[in-house]
Amino acid sequence: MREKLLPQYTLLLVLAAAVAVARGREPIERALILSEHPRSEAPRVYVGGRVATLLRLEKPCDPERTAMLGWEGHFEPVVCAGRWVLLYPLRDLTPGNPFLLRVTLVDGTELPFIVTSHEQSYGNREVDQQVNVFASREDYDAVLASLYRALQSERELRDQVERYQQEENSIDHAYATLLSNGEVKQVPFRRKSSYELNDGDVGMKVEIFSGKGNGKAAVVIRLDNTHRDRPWSLKEARLSSDSTSRTAQPFALRMNRAEIVSGASGSLAVVVDKSAFVSEKGMVGLVLEIFRDDGLQQLAVSLDPQLVQE
């Protein structure tokens, strides 16, 4: 019978929230830490007429042993479902007429609550819409820490998505994509110099480009992985001024493959705007550093400010 009632109470909750907004009440969500309340006094839950109040528990409750004394005529029947207890007063209560709610968890733990209205509820309309019940401060802190981690991950993911969207619309990243794929004729750059070198099992060809009147410079690095069984991948690329301050500068980077397997080749392209060469002392040179996946520096390339002054 209770399972059939649950969808109705879900709808009831939505309607109750709408009524709360219509009546101008401020919905309140708060944490209730049981260990911080005197044992001689049950914690209070503040309700308002025709406004649903939810208790969120750490463990599931037992519907057969969860009840409110004297609820008839004042409340809808108390609903206990999983870790939630739903209270719905039919009308406003008076502070002098409290109700005792006994919530029993499936492990047998009994949690008493005093259900009443706030003494100033008619003035400031303080009504609990959701009360998160914790046994101790440690449990609360653990949940709070988990929430903060989730929020931080969400922020980082949102920033990453925003960065990717900006990169998709960035002309420098478009240039870098074409250069890493060998489409030199499709971009407004001219090759200024090139050289080859070997570092253990990695052969490299470095090409340095100057923009054709667009105030940009570019570096294309072709890597040949001659190692017998170890792939090559990029850990990090850094661009900084070659002065003692080593100030980090922005750049656009693209690789034509995420990992270069043994016996294969891949290309990495970096595009730098003229603004990266500008400092308080005037135009300065830059150093591009490439670090492979084990953290070791694979290559360092010097970029002359003349590249963006032609």
Sequence and secondary structure as in RCSB ss.txt:
>XXXX:A:sequence
MREKLLPQYTLLLVLAAAVAVARGREPIERALILSEHPRSEAPRVYVGGRVATLLRLEKPCDPERTAMLGWEGHF
EPVVCAGRWVLLYPLRDLTPGNPFLLRVTLVDGTELPFIVTSHEQSYGNREVDQQVNVFASREDYDAVLASLYRA
LQSERELRDQVERYQQEENSIDHAYATLLSNGEVKQVPFRRKSSYELNDGDVGMKVEIFSGKGNGKAAVVIRLDN
THRDRPWSLKEARLSSDSTSRTAQPFALRMNRAEIVSGASGSLAVVVDKSAFVSEKGMVGLVLEIFRDDGLQQLA
VSLDPQLVQE
>XXXX:A:secstr
 HHHHHHHHHHHHHHHHHHHHHTT EEEEEEEEGGGS TTS  EEE BTTB EEEE SS B GGG EETT TTTB
   EEETTEEEE BSS   TTS EEEEEEBTTS EEEEEEE  TTHHHH EEEEEEEEESSHHHHHHHHHHHHHH
HHHHHHHHHHHHHHHHHHT HHHHHHHHHHTT GGGSSEEEEEEEEEEETTEEEEEEEEEESSSSEEEEEEEEEE
  SS  EEEEEEEEEESSTT  B   EEEES SEE TT EEEEEEEEEGGGGEETTEE  EEEEEEETTS EEEE
EEE GGGG  
